[in-house]
């Protein structure tokens, strides 16, 4: 599975970062540089896949 970091920008300028295909906390490390460039994190939502363990693919959404 490929690893994807998606940045969604709403019409009002709010951004959301979504990572897919990362194991465990790799998603946080992978998106760290983007989060730093966009500003302070407002919210974080971890999906069920994040909590399934290191062998499963992970998904993480961060609202910045």
C-alpha positions as CSV (number, residue, x, y, z in Angstrom):
1,X,0.0,0.0,0.0
2,X,1.2,3.5,-0.8
3,X,1.6,6.2,1.8
4,X,-0.4,9.3,1.3
5,X,-0.4,12.7,3.0
6,X,-3.4,14.7,1.9
7,X,-3.9,18.4,2.7
8,X,-7.4,19.8,2.4
9,X,-8.0,23.5,2.5
10,X,-11.6,24.7,3.1
11,X,-13.0,27.9,1.5
12,X,-12.6,29.7,4.8
13,X,-8.9,28.8,4.9
14,X,-9.0,26.1,7.5
15,X,-6.7,23.2,6.7
16,X,-6.9,19.5,7.4
17,X,-4.1,17.0,7.1
18,X,-4.9,13.3,6.5
19,X,-2.4,10.5,6.4
20,X,-3.1,7.0,4.9
21,X,-0.9,3.9,4.7
22,X,1.3,4.6,7.8
23,X,1.8,2.1,10.6
24,X,1.4,3.2,14.3
25,X,2.8,6.6,15.1
26,X,4.6,6.9,11.7
27,X,1.7,9.0,10.5
28,X,2.5,11.7,13.1
29,X,6.2,11.7,12.2
30,X,5.4,11.9,8.4
31,X,3.0,14.8,8.8
32,X,5.1,16.7,11.4
33,X,6.8,19.0,8.9
34,X,3.6,19.9,7.3
35,X,1.9,20.6,10.6
36,X,4.8,22.9,11.5
37,X,4.5,24.8,8.3
38,X,0.8,25.3,8.6
39,X,0.6,26.4,12.2
40,X,-0.7,25.2,15.5
41,X,-2.9,22.1,15.6
42,X,-6.5,22.8,16.6
43,X,-7.8,19.3,16.8
44,X,-6.6,15.7,16.2
45,X,-8.9,12.7,15.3
46,X,-7.4,9.3,15.3
47,X,-9.3,6.7,13.4
48,X,-10.0,3.1,14.5
49,X,-7.1,1.9,12.3
50,X,-4.6,3.9,14.3
51,X,-5.5,1.8,17.4
52,X,-5.3,-1.6,15.7
53,X,-1.5,-2.0,16.1
54,X,1.7,-1.7,14.1
55,X,0.8,-4.2,11.4
56,X,-2.4,-2.4,10.2
57,X,-2.5,0.6,7.9
58,X,-3.1,3.9,9.8
59,X,-5.2,7.0,9.2
60,X,-4.8,10.2,11.1
61,X,-6.6,13.5,10.6
62,X,-5.3,16.8,12.0
63,X,-7.1,20.1,11.8
64,X,-4.7,23.0,11.7
